Amino acid sequence: MVTRHAAGTLQPRALVEMTGDSQVSPVPSSVREALLDPYWRRAMQEEYGALLANQTWDLVPLSPGSNIVTSKWTWTEKRWADGTLERYKARWVL
């Protein structure tokens, strides 16, 4: 058996080489970056809308003496088996 390390293929090919698409938005590293890109902004809006539609939680005013539950956004690119971009995926993790 030849491992990827032994074959020298540890790193995947560049995104443009794999997909032939030079217009793919890079995965953001902060919320500010994500909000500046319309594709990632839309993915975040879809996630937020799904959370509200499924009644996952309710946004309520902070009552005095309560602890705040922190959360963060994560972003990934979902791809088809051939490596082409399927969609941008944002997830709000508590």
PALO-333219 format. One record per atom (N, C-alpha, C): z, y, x. Coordinates in steps of 0.2 Angstrom, whole numbers, plus 2048, in hexadecimal, padded with zeros to 3 digits. Layout:
N
ZYX ...
//
This chain:
94
8007FA804 800800800 800806804 7FC80B803 7FB811807 7FF817802 80481A805 80781F801 803826802 80482B7FD 8018317FE 802834805 808833807 80A83680E 806834813 80582D813 80182A818 7FA82B818 7F882C812 7F182E811 7EF836812 7F5839813 7F4841814 7F284580E 7F4842808 7F2846802 7F98487FE 7FD84B802 80484D7FE 8028527F9 7FF8577FB 7FE85D7F7 7F885C7F3 7F885E7EC 7F285D7E8 7ED8627EA 7E78617E8 7E18667E9 7E386C7E6 7E08727E9 7E18787E6 7DF8787DE 7E287C7DA 7E187C7D3 7DA87E7D2 7D78827D5 7D08847D4 7CB87E7D5 7CD87A7DB 7C98747DC 7C986F7D7 7CF86E7D4 7D18697CF 7CD86B7C9 7CE8717C6 7CC8727C0 7C58767C0 7C38797C5 7BD87D7C5 7BE8847C2 7C58857C0 7C688B7BC 7CA8907C0 7C78967C2 7CB89B7C6 7CF8A07C1 7CE89F7BB 7D28A47B6 7D88A17B4 7DB89C7B7 7E28997B5 7E789E7B7 7EB8A07B2 7F18A47B4 7F68A17B8 7F98A37BE 7FE8A07C1 80489F7BD 80889A7BF 80F8997BB 81389F7BE 8168A37B9 81B8A87BB 8218A67BE 8248AA7C1 82B8A97C4 8308AD7C1 82F8B17BD 8348B57B9 8318B77B2 8358B97AE 8348BB7A7 82F8C17A7 8308C67AC 82C8CC7AC 8258CA7AE 8248C57B3 81D8C37B4 81A8C07AE 81E8BC7AB 81B8B87A5 8198BD79F 81D8C279E 81B8C7799 8158CB79A 8138CC7A1 80E8D07A3 8078CC7A2 8078C57A1 8028C17A1 8018BF799 7FB8C1796 7FB8BF78F 7FB8B878D 7F98B3792 7F98AC790 8008AA790 8048AC795 80B8AA795 80F8AD790 80E8B378E 8118B7789 8108B3782 80A8B1781 8088AD77B 80C8A777B 80D8A3780 81089D780 81889E77F 81A8A3781 8218A5780 8228A7779 81E8AA776 81E8AC76F 81E8A676A 8198A176C 81989B768 81F897769 82289776F 82989376F 82E89676B 82F89D76C 8348A0768 83389F760 82C8A075E 82B89F757 82D898755 82B893759 82D88C757 83588B757 83888E75B 84088E75B 842891754 83F896752 84189974C 83F895746 839893746 83688F740 83A88873F 83C885745 84087F744 848880743 849886742 850888742 855885747 85388574D 856882753 85D886754 85D88C753 863890754 862897750 86789B74F 8678A174C 8698A6751 8658AC751 8678B2756 86C8B6752 8728B7754 8778BA751 87A8BF755 87D8C5753 8818CA757 8878C775B 8888C9761 88D8C7765 8948C9762 8988C4760 89F8C775E 8A48C8764 8A98CC763 8AD8CE769 8B18C776B 8B18C7771 8B58C1774 8B18BA775 8AB8BB773 8A68B5773 8A38B477A 8A28AE77C 89E8AD782 8978AC780 8938AF785 88B8AF784 8888A8787 8848A5783 8808A0785 87A8A2789 87A8A078F 8748A3793 86E89E792 8688A0794 86289C793 85D89F798 85889B799 85289D79D 84C89A79B 84689E79D 83F89B79C 83D8977A1 83989279F 83588E7A4 82E88E7A2 82A88D7A7 82388E7A5 81F8887A9 81A8857A5 81687F7A8 80F8807A6 80B87D7A9 80487C7A7 8038757A5 80187479F 7FF86D79C 7F886C79D 7F68667A0 7F08657A2 7ED85E79F 7E785E79E 7E485879C 7E38537A2 7E284D7A0 7E28477A5 7DC8497AB 7D784D7A9 7D284F7AE 7D48557B2 7DA8587B1 7DD85D7B5 7DB8647B2 7D78647AC 7D686B7AA 7DC86D7A5 7DC8747A5 7E28777A2 7E287679A 7E7873797 7E7872790 7EA87878D 7F087A78F 7F488078D 7F9882791 7FC888790 80188B793 80888978F 80D887792 81388478F 819888791 81C88C78D 82388F78F 82888C78B 82E88B78E 83488878B 83A88C78C 83E88D787 844891787 84A88C788 84D88B78E 85288678F 85988978F 85D88678B 86488978B 868885790 
//
